[in-house]
């Protein structure tokens, strides 16, 4: 069994996280885009406070979801998922 999530699994996980955070139903959240990107570090370019991370190019996905005309950005690589700049901070999911 692979230790990495596939694209559908990671998008579904991001959608479930956003549902829990903003209190909408899944059908009120639209998928704007999912793109493969290379992040500048192991924290996917979105470190949480006081986090140290390896400075190594990390391939992954940038996921943009939309709810009530607001865009939310998630970043994913392997089994890691992060919400970027939500209420002023980055969050590890």
Secondary structure, 3 states (H helix, E strand, C coil): CCCCCCHHHHHHHHHHHHHHHHCCCHHHEEEEEEEEEEECCCCCCCCCCCCCCCCCCEEEEEEEEEECCEEEEEEEECCEEEEEEECCEEEEC
